[in-house]
Amino acid sequence: MSRRNDDLMVDACTLDHDGCVVCSDAGIPVRVVSLAGDDALCEDAAGNRAQIAVELVLPVREGDVLLTHGGVAIGRMERAGARGEGTT
């Protein structure tokens, strides 16, 4: 399985796995591709796509990286510096 070189999703579990010893199925990072109401089409590090319920983490925008479990977004990931760390 090839993986994209993405700073937030390298070596992450993917949507097509049968269970993961490393993460214990706790959360799979996915990037939001498009939005439709309370659902988003999301893509994992391997390029797998799935509809994910996002109402627990609203507001969501295209390009956001979310943590998912069981088809539901349970959190979000931020890039270093996204909240102004390191800025003067």
C-alpha positions in Angstrom: 0.0 0.0 0.0 1.6 3.3 -1.0 1.1 6.4 1.1 1.1 10.0 0.2 3.8 12.2 1.7 1.4 14.3 3.9 2.8 15.9 7.0 -0.3 15.0 9.1 -1.1 11.6 7.7 2.2 9.7 7.1 2.1 6.2 8.5 -1.5 6.5 9.6 -4.0 3.7 9.7 -6.3 3.7 6.8 -10.1 3.4 6.1 -9.6 -0.1 4.5 -7.8 -1.8 7.4 -9.2 -4.9 9.2 -8.1 -3.7 12.6 -4.8 -2.1 13.7 -2.6 -3.3 16.5 -0.8 0.1 16.6 -3.8 2.4 17.1 -6.4 -0.1 18.4 -8.9 1.5 16.0 -8.9 4.6 18.2 -8.8 7.1 15.3 -8.0 7.3 11.6 -6.8 10.7 10.3 -8.6 11.8 7.1 -8.6 14.9 5.0 -12.0 16.5 4.1 -12.4 16.5 0.3 -16.0 17.9 0.1 -18.9 18.7 2.3 -22.7 17.9 2.1 -24.6 19.0 5.2 -23.4 17.1 8.3 -21.4 14.6 6.2 -18.1 15.0 4.4 -16.3 13.0 1.8 -12.9 12.3 3.3 -9.7 10.6 2.1 -7.1 8.8 4.2 -3.4 8.6 3.7 -3.7 5.7 1.2 -6.3 7.5 -0.9 -9.3 5.6 0.3 -12.5 7.7 0.4 -15.6 7.4 2.6 -18.5 9.5 3.8 -17.9 10.7 7.4 -20.4 12.2 9.8 -18.9 15.5 11.0 -21.6 17.1 13.2 -19.5 16.5 16.4 -16.6 18.7 15.1 -18.4 21.5 13.2 -17.4 23.8 11.7 -15.5 21.9 9.1 -13.9 23.1 5.9 -12.4 21.4 2.8 -8.8 20.5 3.6 -9.3 20.0 7.3 -7.8 16.9 8.8 -10.1 15.0 11.2 -9.7 12.0 13.4 -12.4 9.4 12.7 -13.8 6.2 14.3 -16.6 4.1 12.9 -17.5 6.6 10.2 -17.8 9.6 12.7 -15.4 12.4 13.1 -14.3 12.5 16.8 -11.7 15.3 16.7 -9.4 17.3 14.5 -5.7 17.6 13.9 -3.9 20.9 13.5 -0.6 21.7 11.9 2.1 23.1 14.2 1.7 26.9 14.3 -1.9 26.8 13.3 -2.9 28.6 16.6 -0.1 31.1 16.3 2.6 29.2 18.1 6.0 30.6 17.3 4.6 33.9 16.0 5.6 37.3 17.4 
